[in-house]
Amino acid sequence: MGLLIIKHPFQTNFRPIYVRKGEEMFYKISAKTQAIMNVDQNYYKAKIIEEDAVAYSPFTPVKLIDYNCTENGASLDGRAQTVKKILGIKSKLPIPILHQAGIYMFPTTSVKNKDCIWLSYYHIKKYVQHGKQAMIYLADNSSILINISLNQLDLQIKRTSQVIAYFHYLNFLKRK
């Protein structure tokens, strides 16, 4: 089997990018990736929300993140070690998937938590409190309701912005 893709009803030529590694098909995180979340279906382990489609993968979100990090030069563990040094924290680390292209994702909870959702930093337009949850409005005007407090979400966004600033400094300012 492999990746299941559900196209947006108004988009006729859109197809999420995936790559074959041996016999396995891996989803390639791109600038269109908005969120990756756990699902517990028979075969599929991750639901991927893009600007124009939803895709399902037989691999967990962490495995997809690790695969994409490795394809872009360093493993998830390697990137996590770097982010630990930048932020001085050990958990819920934002990850630069491909910092040269501005693709940064952060987990909403511990990655071991089944409710963990990986959000793409630059797709977040705004977020508001919705009871004990947070409603996240994405750049394409869609929204996701997440089991996270507004304070915790705000902290994750601030941590991600610190990582972005660090890589921006390395790429553009330190060279001078």
C-alpha positions as CSV (number, residue, x, y, z in Angstrom):
1,M,0.0,0.0,0.0
2,G,1.6,3.3,0.9
3,L,0.6,6.9,1.1
4,L,-3.2,7.7,0.8
5,I,-3.9,11.1,-0.6
6,I,-7.2,12.9,-0.4
7,K,-7.2,15.8,-2.8
8,H,-8.9,19.1,-2.0
9,P,-12.1,19.2,-4.0
10,F,-11.2,22.5,-5.9
11,Q,-7.6,21.5,-6.7
12,T,-7.2,19.2,-9.8
13,N,-3.4,19.0,-10.2
14,F,-2.2,18.9,-6.6
15,R,-0.3,15.9,-5.2
16,P,1.7,15.9,-2.0
17,I,5.3,15.0,-2.6
18,Y,6.5,11.5,-1.6
19,V,9.7,9.6,-2.2
20,R,10.5,6.0,-2.4
21,K,13.2,4.5,-0.2
22,G,13.6,0.9,-1.0
23,E,10.1,-0.6,-0.8
24,E,8.8,2.2,1.5
25,M,7.1,5.4,0.4
26,F,7.9,8.4,2.6
27,Y,6.1,11.7,2.7
28,K,8.4,14.6,1.9
29,I,7.7,17.6,4.1
30,S,7.5,20.8,2.1
31,A,6.6,24.4,2.3
32,K,2.9,23.3,1.9
33,T,3.0,21.1,5.0
34,Q,0.9,22.6,7.7
35,A,0.6,19.9,10.4
36,I,1.4,16.2,11.0
37,M,-0.6,14.3,13.6
38,N,-1.0,10.8,15.0
39,V,-3.9,8.7,13.8
40,D,-4.7,5.2,15.0
41,Q,-6.1,3.4,12.0
42,N,-5.4,-0.1,10.9
43,Y,-2.6,0.8,8.5
44,Y,-2.1,4.5,8.7
45,K,-0.2,6.1,11.6
46,A,0.0,9.8,10.5
47,K,-2.3,12.3,9.1
48,I,-0.6,15.1,7.1
49,I,-2.4,18.3,6.5
50,E,-1.3,20.4,3.5
51,E,-2.6,23.6,2.1
52,D,-4.5,21.8,-0.6
53,A,-4.8,18.2,0.6
54,V,-4.7,15.7,3.4
55,A,-2.4,12.7,3.1
56,Y,-2.1,9.6,5.3
57,S,1.1,7.7,6.0
58,P,1.9,4.3,7.4
59,F,4.7,5.9,9.4
60,T,4.4,7.8,12.7
61,P,4.9,11.5,12.7
62,V,8.3,11.1,14.5
63,K,9.5,8.7,11.8
64,L,8.4,11.1,9.1
65,I,10.2,14.0,10.8
66,D,13.3,11.8,11.3
67,Y,13.3,10.7,7.7
68,N,12.9,14.3,6.4
69,C,15.6,15.6,8.7
70,T,18.0,12.8,7.6
71,E,17.2,13.5,3.9
72,N,18.1,17.2,4.6
73,G,21.5,16.5,6.2
74,A,21.1,15.4,9.8
75,S,19.0,13.0,11.8
76,L,16.2,14.1,14.1
77,D,18.4,13.3,17.1
78,G,21.2,15.4,15.7
79,R,18.9,18.4,15.1
80,A,17.4,17.9,18.6
81,Q,20.8,18.1,20.1
82,T,21.5,21.3,18.4
83,V,18.2,22.8,19.5
84,K,18.9,21.7,23.1
85,K,22.1,23.7,23.0
86,I,20.3,26.7,21.5
87,L,17.4,26.8,23.9
88,G,18.8,25.1,27.0
89,I,15.8,22.7,27.3
90,K,15.3,19.0,26.8
91,S,11.8,18.4,25.7
92,K,9.1,19.6,23.2
93,L,11.9,20.8,20.9
94,P,11.1,22.7,17.7
95,I,12.9,21.1,14.8
96,P,14.4,22.8,11.7
97,I,13.4,20.4,9.0
98,L,15.0,22.5,6.2
99,H,16.1,25.8,7.7
100,Q,17.4,27.1,4.3
101,A,13.8,26.9,3.0
102,G,12.2,28.2,6.3
103,I,10.6,24.8,7.2
104,Y,10.4,24.6,11.0
105,M,8.0,22.3,12.9
106,F,7.3,22.1,16.6
107,P,5.4,19.6,18.7
108,T,2.4,20.7,20.7
109,T,3.1,18.1,23.5
110,S,5.7,15.5,24.3
111,V,6.4,13.5,21.1
112,K,5.6,10.4,23.0
113,N,2.0,11.7,23.7
114,K,-0.5,10.3,21.2
115,D,-2.2,13.8,21.1
116,C,1.0,15.4,19.8
117,I,0.6,17.4,16.7
118,W,3.6,18.8,14.7
119,L,2.8,22.3,13.5
120,S,4.6,24.2,10.8
121,Y,5.7,27.6,12.2
122,Y,5.1,29.7,9.1
123,H,1.6,28.4,8.5
124,I,0.2,29.8,11.8
125,K,-1.7,32.9,11.2
126,K,-3.2,33.4,14.6
127,Y,-4.4,31.3,17.6
128,V,-7.0,31.9,20.3
129,Q,-8.3,30.2,23.4
130,H,-11.2,27.9,22.8
131,G,-12.3,26.6,26.2
132,K,-9.4,24.6,27.5
133,Q,-8.0,24.1,24.0
134,A,-6.4,26.4,21.4
135,M,-7.9,27.1,18.0
136,I,-5.1,27.6,15.4
137,Y,-5.9,29.5,12.3
138,L,-3.6,28.6,9.4
139,A,-2.5,30.8,6.6
140,D,-4.9,29.2,4.1
141,N,-7.8,30.2,6.5
142,S,-8.4,26.6,7.7
143,S,-8.2,25.9,11.4
144,I,-7.2,23.1,13.8
145,L,-8.5,22.7,17.4
146,I,-5.7,21.4,19.6
147,N,-5.6,20.1,23.2
148,I,-3.0,22.6,24.4
149,S,-3.3,25.7,26.6
150,L,-2.8,29.1,24.9
151,N,0.2,29.7,27.2
152,Q,1.9,26.4,26.2
153,L,1.2,27.1,22.5
154,D,2.6,30.6,22.8
155,L,5.8,29.2,24.5
156,Q,6.3,26.6,21.7
157,I,5.9,29.4,19.1
158,K,8.4,31.6,21.0
159,R,10.9,28.7,21.2
160,T,10.6,28.1,17.5
161,S,11.2,31.7,16.8
162,Q,14.4,31.6,18.9
163,V,15.6,28.7,16.8
164,I,14.8,30.5,13.6
165,A,16.7,33.6,14.8
166,Y,19.7,31.4,15.6
167,F,19.8,29.9,12.1
168,H,19.2,33.2,10.5
169,Y,22.2,34.6,12.4
170,L,24.4,31.6,11.3
171,N,23.3,31.9,7.7
172,F,23.3,35.6,7.1
173,L,24.9,37.7,9.9
174,K,27.8,35.6,11.1
175,R,29.3,35.4,7.6
176,K,30.1,39.2,7.5
